[in-house]
Amino acid sequence: MKINVRDHLLFHRKAKKLSLFSILILCAVIILPLTGVSAVTGSEIAADGTYSSNAAKVKRFNYNPLITITVKDGKIAAFNVNADMTNKRNQRYMKRAGDHFEKALLGKPASQDSVAAVDSVSHATLSSNAARDSGKAALAAAPKAQGGGSDPNPPAQNDNFVITSGNHLQSIYMNNKAAMESASSWEFKIETIFIGSSNAGDPNFSIPKALQRMSGDASRPGGTEITPYRYKSGNHGLIFRSGTKTTVENFTFGKDNTFGSVDLHVKNGAKVHFKNCILKNQLSVEDGAEVVLENCTVMGSIDYKTANIVFKNVTLTDPSGGIGLNIPSNILRQATAGRYYNHNFSLPVTLNKGSQTAALDTFRVETSIEGLNIGKNKTENNHATITVTGTPSKAEYNARILVTFKYNNAQDTGFGFAIPYYLSVRQAPIRTITYDLNGGKLEGNMGIIRLRAAEGSIIRLPKAPVRDGYTFDYWKGSRYNPGDSYRVTGDHTFTAQWKEKHTTRNQENDQTKTKPDNSQKTAKKIHAPGTGDTTLTMFWSALLSVAIATALSVIRRKIKNAIK
């Protein structure tokens, strides 16, 4: 068989390349098991460490957020987002997505499947998609945990303590104290649980400081109900001690007309977020504590003085449910010190059937914010409108406006609301005001003068500067006169405008005047008089001639008479 030399060479080269590729594949197969390092796939757990990725782009906004995941003991310990620092809107949306992912993933197995299972957060869908994809990419690049890729620390009881049986909280706690105190989350999968006991010294239950989340059965209307112990009448308390930072969701804190009620006590320094809860009795909040009520119904009283209580879609109602007031939020739009503020909000009060005769006897609004005026208006349909206007004089955080309602004052069925609204007054930004003297002088200063003033404040422009040979006209930027008022809205420059002086010279006193030469003087001497001058001269000459002739005539007569 005849073989072309060129074809033979090509065949040889291909065979050589194929053999080299096969060797590389074989080496990889041999080396990887020895090193124990491989990329993490779907459900595999990443080794402990910190991993980052910005592989995914936020569509439409064209930036790649950096996602950093920290893995400890095979679980996600942190999920951090570094958004587009040049764009505040991107930062805001990405922070919303990042907070959502971190809350959903903390304590979960460090796998791509864990990240993939987190749903997008509303109003930040594109950011959520990018966070999810970059998070998966970060874990995909991480080495796999030792031990075959399964979770080295499967979910244990001390991560999420689940209560599926029993009906008395104190008893369950005493029997599982170590596990419940070390747990970061308690999950109740029962309909009802009691608090208190027959022991007179044990009516209350204190939440451990380590507890971050306490959730009831979300599948039941009202969640899990916590009720007072039947065999020990009186009020029983659930206590959140100082230093506690807990989210409490899907519970009804009950009230029994026979055996008492469950009160909630939030101590100074505690932070508690109630979500999807029904509060039938008192919520007591000490000064220095922080409470958030979100998607909650409050039937009892709220006892507070200066503590911060934030409402997010909260319904306040009387125990019978006859009177209701829904508050979407009690955080008002931010104001700026020194800047005029105008804001109004409404309080729609609902009177259910059977309570149509309820009378709004007290409607009062109070505030201590300096510079603000409060107006209020009550309509026939029980809606109230609050108007806040004025110029706050100083910066304050969460300054309070207290709105008080009371119905049926004269009756035993009277019911009232005392609602704190919060208005934060920020310090106005400091702006630079520049005066360009444009060659002039102002109170001994020349060139450029710079002053600092708060945005929103009103300043007066200085007096007119001076400049040799010029008269000050106006301040340019736009056009202002000395002493005019100007409201500071940002950095601004005023430039002095000048008019050159124009003077009329007196020639007799002008030492720089040029003397006329002789030809000019001669020209003035021989300059012919005008027509008027000639007529006057002829008149006087004729008159003189007549006078002389008359005199001579008189003299001749006298001589002639003398001779006779």
Residue, then its C-alpha position, 0 to 999 in steps of 0.5 A: m500500500k502506498i502511503n503519502v508522506r504528508d498524510h503519514l506525518l499528520f497521523h503521527r502528530k495526532a496520535k502523539k497529541l492523543s497519547l499526551f491527553s490520555i496521560l494527563i487524564l490518567c494523572a488527574v484520576i490518580i492524583l485527585p483521590l490522593t489529595g482529597v480535594s475536589a469541587v463541591t457539587g449539589s448536595e456536597i458539603a464545603a470544607d470550613g473556610t471563606y469563599s467568594s465569587n462575583a460570577a453572576k451579574v445583576k441583569r439590567f443594572n450591569y454590575n457584579p456583586l461580590i458574595t462571600i460565604t463563611v463555612k464553619d463546622g460544615k454549616i454556613a456561618a455568614f453570607n456577606v454581600n459587597a454591592d456596587m458602592t457607587n450606586k445607592r440604589n444598587q446597594r439598597y436592593m443588594k442589601r435587602a437580598g443579602d439580609h434575606f439570604e443570610k437569615a435563610l442560610l445561617g446554620k444550614p449545610a454549606s452546600q449549593d443545594s442550600v443556597a439554591a433553595v432560598d427564594s428571591v425576596s420581593h422588590a429585589t428579585l434581580s439582586s436575589n438571583a445574582a446573590r443566589d448564583s454567585g453564592k452557588a459559584a462560591l461554594a462550587a469552587a470550595p474544596k469538599a469536606q472530608g468524610g465522603g461529602s456528607d454533612p459532617n455535622p448533621p442537624a442536631q437537637n441543639d441547633n433547632f430544638v423541636i417541641t412535638s409533644g408535652n403541654h407545659l413549657q416549664s416541664i419541657y425545659m427542665n427535662n431538656k435544659a442543656a439542649m434548650e439553652s444551647a439551641s439557637s431556635w425553638e420550634f413548636k409543632i403543637e397547638t397549645i402549651f401552658i406557662g406557669s405551674s402549681n408552684a407559687g414561686d414559678p409563675n413566669f418563664s425566662i427566655p434564654k439569652a442564646l435563643q435567636r428564634m422562637s416559632g409556633d406552628a404556622s399551619r394553624p390559625g393564630g399559630t401555637e397558643i401559649t396560655p396560663y396554667r389552668y391550676k394556678s390562676g393569675n397572670h403569668g409572664l414570658i420574660f425577655r431578659s437584658g441582652t436577649k435578641t429574639t424573633v418570636e413568630n406565629f404565636t397567640f399569647g392567650k387570656d383566660n377569664t378564669f385562670g388569667s393571662v400571659d403577659l410579655h415583659v421585655k427588659n432593658g437592653a432586650k430586642v424582640h421582634f414579634k411577627n404574626c402574633i396575637l397579643k391578648n393581654q399586656l405587653s410591658v416594655e422597659d426603657g432601653a428595650e426595643v420592640v418591633l411588632e410586625n403583622c400583629t394584632v394587639m388586644g391588650s395594653i402596651d405599657y411603655k415610657t420612652a422605649n422604642i416600639v415600631f409598628k409594621n402593619v399592626t392592628l390595635t383593637d379592643p378585646s371584643g374586636g368592636i373597635g379597630l385601628n390599623i397602622p401600616s407604620n409608625i415611622l414618619r418621613q425623615a426631616t432635616a434640621g433647619r429645613y421646612y417639613n410638611h407631612n401628614f398621615s391618617l388613622p382610619v378607625t374601624l367600628n365593627k357591627g355592634s360598636q357603631t355607637a362608640a364615641l371618640d371622646t378623646f383625640r390628642v396629639e403631643t410632641s416635644i420636637e422644637g420648631l414643629n406644629i401639629g394639626k389634627n382633624k377628625t372626620e365623621n367616619n372616624h378617620a383622623t388626620i395628623t399634619v406635621t409642619g414647621t422647621p425643626s431646629k435640631a437633629e434628633y433620632n426617633a423623636r416622638i409624636l404621641v397620638t391618643f384616642k379614647y372611646n366611650n370615656a363615660q362607660d365601663t367599656g371605654f377603650g383607648f389607644a396611645i400610639p407613638y409615632y417616630l420622626s427622626v430629624r437628621q443634621a443638615p449637610i454642611r455646604t461651602i459658600t465661596y465669595d470670589l472678590n474678583g480683584g476687590k477687597l472685603e474687610g481686609n481680605m482679598g482673593i477667595i473667601r470660603l465659609r461653611a453653612a448648613e444646608g437649608s439655612i438662610i444666610r445674608l450676603p456680605k457688604a460690598p467689597v471695594r476696588d480702586g478705580y471701580t464701583f461694585d455692581y452685584w454678586k453674581g450667582s445668580r444676581y444678589n445685592p449686599g445684605d440679600s438673603y440666600r437659602v443654602t441648597g448646596d455648595h455655591t459661589f458668589t463672584a463680585q461684579w464691577k463697573e469701571k469709574h468714568t470722571t469728568r476732568n476740569q481743563e483749567n486744573d488739569q496739570t496734564k493738559t497740553k498748552p496751545d501753540n502760538s499759531q493757535k493763539t494768533a488764529k484766535k486774535i485774528h478770528a473775524p467777528g460774527t455778523g452781530d458784532t459788525t452791526l453793533t460797531m457801526f451803530w456806535s461809530a455813527l452815534l459818535s460822529v453825530a456827537i462830534a459834529t454837534a459839538l463842533s457846531v456849538i463851538r463855532r457859534k460861540i467863536k462867531n458871537a465872541i468876534k462880534 
